Amino acid sequence: MPWKECHVMDERLRFVARLLEGEKMAPLCAEFGISRKTGYKIFDRYKDCGVQAFSDRSHRAHRQANRLPAAIEATIVRLKREYPGWGAPKIREKLRQQFTGPHLPAISTVHAVLDRHGLVHHRRRRRPRATGTQLSRPTQPNALWYADYKGEFLLGNRQYCYPLTITDFASRYLLTCEALLTTQEKFAFTVFARTFKEFGLPQVIRTDNGVPFASAHALYGLSKLAVWWLRLGIQIERIKPGHPQQNGRHERMHLTLKREATKPASANVLQQQARFDDFITRYNTDRPHQALGMKVPGDLYTRSPRVYRGLEELTYPFHDQTIMVTGCGRIRFRGRKVNLSHVFAGQSLGVTQVGERIWLVTFMHYDLGYFDDETCRLEPIENPFGPKVLGEFNPSTQHHMRSEAVWVCVGPGCRGVIGMSSGRAGGRASQFGRLRLDCGVRRA
């Protein structure tokens, strides 16, 4: 027997109809599974509103304690129409001059009012486009490693396999070929940690711009894996999108791997990994390489002298504060939240004041950007990592920011006012130009 469907409105209608026929309230409420208080409320509502009483009413509160007064909201709209070029901060300041009440709306509330009345022009956000970095061609082992995922292929049990491969540039030594079932970064962390323990740390790792090596929507295109590499003192190179030939040596190894270890595919990931292990031994010790003068990679490769010992604690003795990034990618500054990036979750950052209400955020020795303590919105610095987008820090390079009236140097060699600015005042870091000066305060 199928389930009997019923609607709340029909049940209320039957309940009231049986009351009108003369049935008692208490037994009828027990039969319908409601309290007598609810039964009387339904019946009284029917006597007041008729059949409309059987429909559900809105659960919205009759009044909102923190609702903006209509007069203030109308003033906000009027000011925006009088000054169409003004944003929420300026309108709030004008509002503060006109109203003397103790509770003025926040900047975010003013913006919400303007947005609700269609007075905010939403600009289309452009997705940052990866451009790649400068590429090196070292001749010594462990100066540069390649890392990439070979194209996925289907195993015999209908699961996809994603081989993660790592090779040394100079010797072409195949360090790792791990059969994975996904490209999620938590599994890549495990593979790289095991490789670092076995072979040591390289100076540079070159990858493409895909996950988990990079993140298109994160700050500077970093990923959690890339941040970990930076913490270990490893520089990062990235090829240009759509230019796999810049990873030509690694891609050529993938072709050999495909021919000798994936066709036909194994039944499951364990059997496929066993084939990869055999291929690593054969590729490194048995197979002569024409580009190496018919030597094998094992004859040229030596273990890196840089030993992997995990991460050291980050300290910022010359900054005003050291703040830990939350799991959602924010830092809490004086009770306010500053959005940074989720890739820095769990990392310690240095925060130091460089101007009136202007603060600089630093990760390791990289200056990430500025924020003011009113809006608490981070304005990133363009290319904070030097000539390579993610390259080596140059201690002789000084970063200077332009504040409202002064040039302020925040480099490690000098700190303080170094000259007057003729630029217009601005309360946000995006309006500050970046100026490079030498230690003699002379323009470069």
Residue pairs with C-beta under 8 A, 6 or more apart in sequence:
8 56
9 54
9 55
9 56
11 32
12 42
12 53
12 54
13 51
13 54
15 28
15 32
15 34
15 39
15 42
16 42
16 43
16 46
16 54
18 28
19 25
19 28
19 43
25 36
25 39
25 40
25 43
26 36
28 39
29 35
29 36
29 38
29 39
32 39
42 53
45 53
46 53
46 54
68 105
68 109
68 113
72 95
72 99
72 105
73 113
75 95
75 98
75 99
76 91
76 95
76 105
76 110
76 113
76 114
77 113
77 114
77 117
77 119
79 86
79 91
79 94
79 95
80 86
80 91
80 114
80 117
80 119
81 119
83 90
83 91
83 94
86 94
87 111
88 107
88 108
88 110
88 111
88 114
89 107
89 374
89 375
89 427
91 110
91 114
92 104
92 105
92 106
92 107
92 110
95 104
95 105
95 110
96 104
105 113
107 374
107 375
111 120
114 120
127 216
127 217
128 216
128 217
128 221
129 241
130 209
130 214
130 216
130 221
130 238
130 240
130 241
131 240
131 389
132 209
132 238
132 239
132 240
132 241
132 243
132 246
132 389
133 236
133 237
133 238
133 388
133 389
133 390
133 391
134 237
134 387
134 388
134 391
135 206
135 237
135 239
135 246
136 143
136 144
136 204
136 237
137 169
138 144
138 169
138 170
138 203
138 204
139 170
140 170
141 168
141 170
141 171
141 173
141 300
141 301
141 302
141 304
142 168
142 199
142 200
142 201
142 202
142 203
142 302
142 303
142 304
142 306
143 169
143 170
143 202
143 203
143 204
144 168
144 169
144 170
144 202
144 203
144 204
144 205
144 206
144 237
145 166
145 167
145 168
145 169
145 175
145 202
145 204
145 205
145 206
146 165
146 166
146 167
146 168
146 169
146 205
146 206
146 207
146 247
146 249
146 250
147 164
147 165
147 166
147 192
147 205
147 206
147 207
147 213
148 164
148 165
148 207
148 208
148 247
148 250
148 251
148 254
149 162
149 163
149 164
149 165
149 183
149 210
150 162
150 163
150 165
150 254
150 257
150 258
151 254
151 258
152 160
152 161
152 162
153 160
153 161
153 262
153 265
154 160
154 161
154 265
155 161
155 265
155 266
155 267
155 268
155 269
155 272
156 265
156 266
156 267
156 268
157 267
157 268
159 181
159 268
159 269
160 181
161 179
161 180
161 181
161 265
161 269
161 272
162 179
162 180
162 181
162 182
162 183
163 177
163 178
163 179
163 180
163 257
163 262
163 276
164 176
164 177
164 178
164 180
164 187
164 188
164 191
165 174
165 176
165 177
165 178
165 250
165 253
165 254
165 257
166 174
166 175
166 176
166 191
166 192
166 195
167 173
167 174
167 175
167 249
167 250
167 253
168 175
168 202
168 297
168 301
169 206
169 249
170 300
171 292
171 297
171 300
171 301
172 249
172 253
172 289
172 291
172 292
172 297
172 300
173 284
173 297
173 298
173 300
173 301
174 253
174 279
174 280
174 283
174 284
174 297
175 195
175 198
175 199
176 191
176 194
176 195
176 280
177 257
177 276
177 277
177 279
177 280
178 191
178 273
178 276
179 269
179 272
179 273
179 276
180 187
180 188
180 191
181 269
183 210
183 211
183 212
184 212
185 211
185 212
185 223
185 224
185 225
188 212
188 225
189 225
189 228
192 225
193 308
196 232
196 308
197 308
199 303
199 304
200 303
200 304
200 305
200 306
200 307
200 308
201 232
201 233
201 234
201 304
201 306
201 307
201 308
202 234
202 304
202 306
203 234
203 235
203 306
204 234
204 235
204 236
204 237
205 229
205 234
205 235
205 236
205 237
206 236
206 237
206 238
206 239
206 247
207 213
207 214
207 236
207 237
207 238
207 239
208 214
208 238
208 239
208 241
208 244
208 247
209 216
209 221
209 238
209 239
209 241
211 223
212 223
212 224
212 225
213 223
213 225
213 226
213 238
214 221
214 222
214 223
214 226
214 238
215 221
215 222
215 223
215 343
218 341
218 342
218 343
219 340
219 341
219 343
219 344
219 368
219 380
220 380
220 384
220 385
220 389
220 390
221 238
221 389
222 341
222 343
222 390
223 343
224 342
224 343
224 345
226 236
226 343
226 390
227 343
227 344
227 347
228 311
229 236
230 236
230 363
230 364
230 366
230 390
231 311
231 314
231 347
231 364
232 308
232 311
233 306
235 388
235 390
235 391
235 392
236 388
236 390
236 391
237 388
237 390
237 391
238 389
238 390
239 246
239 247
240 246
244 251
245 251
253 283
256 283
256 287
257 276
257 279
257 283
260 279
260 282
261 275
261 276
261 278
261 279
262 272
262 275
265 272
266 272
266 274
266 275
283 297
284 296
284 297
284 298
284 301
285 296
285 298
286 296
287 296
288 294
288 295
288 296
289 295
289 296
289 297
292 299
292 300
313 348
314 322
314 347
314 348
314 364
315 322
315 348
316 322
316 348
316 349
316 350
316 352
316 362
318 350
318 352
318 412
319 350
319 351
319 352
319 362
320 351
320 352
320 353
321 333
321 350
321 351
321 352
322 348
322 349
322 350
322 351
323 331
323 332
323 333
323 348
323 349
323 350
323 351
324 331
324 346
324 347
324 348
324 349
325 331
325 340
325 344
325 345
325 346
325 347
325 348
325 349
326 332
326 345
327 342
327 345
327 346
328 342
328 345
329 339
329 340
329 341
329 342
329 343
329 344
329 345
330 337
330 338
330 339
330 340
331 337
331 338
331 340
331 349
331 351
331 361
332 338
333 351
333 359
333 371
333 373
333 376
334 373
336 373
336 376
337 376
338 361
338 371
338 376
338 377
338 378
339 377
339 378
340 349
340 361
340 368
340 378
344 363
347 363
349 361
349 362
349 363
349 368
350 361
350 362
350 363
351 359
351 360
351 361
351 362
352 359
352 360
352 362
352 410
353 359
353 360
354 360
354 370
354 401
354 403
354 408
354 410
355 401
355 403
355 404
355 406
355 408
356 403
356 404
357 372
357 373
357 374
357 427
358 370
358 371
358 372
358 401
358 403
358 429
358 432
359 370
359 371
359 372
359 373
360 367
360 369
360 370
360 401
360 410
361 367
361 368
361 369
361 370
361 371
361 378
362 368
364 393
365 393
365 395
365 412
366 384
366 385
366 393
367 381
367 384
367 399
367 410
368 378
368 380
368 381
368 384
369 378
369 379
369 380
369 381
369 384
369 429
370 378
370 379
370 381
370 401
370 429
370 432
371 377
371 378
371 379
371 429
372 427
372 428
372 429
374 427
375 427
375 428
377 428
378 429
379 428
379 429
379 430
379 432
381 399
381 434
382 434
383 389
384 399
385 391
385 393
386 392
386 393
386 394
386 397
395 412
397 411
397 436
398 409
398 411
398 412
398 413
398 414
398 436
398 437
398 438
398 439
399 410
399 411
399 434
399 436
400 407
400 408
400 409
400 410
400 411
400 418
400 434
400 435
400 436
400 437
401 408
401 410
401 429
401 432
401 434
401 435
402 408
402 421
402 423
402 432
402 433
402 434
402 435
403 421
403 432
404 421
404 425
404 426
404 427
405 420
405 421
405 425
406 417
406 418
406 419
406 420
406 421
407 417
407 418
407 419
407 420
407 421
407 435
407 437
408 416
408 417
408 418
409 415
409 416
409 418
409 437
409 441
413 439
414 439
414 441
418 437
418 441
419 441
423 433
424 431
426 432
435 443
436 444
437 443
437 444
438 444
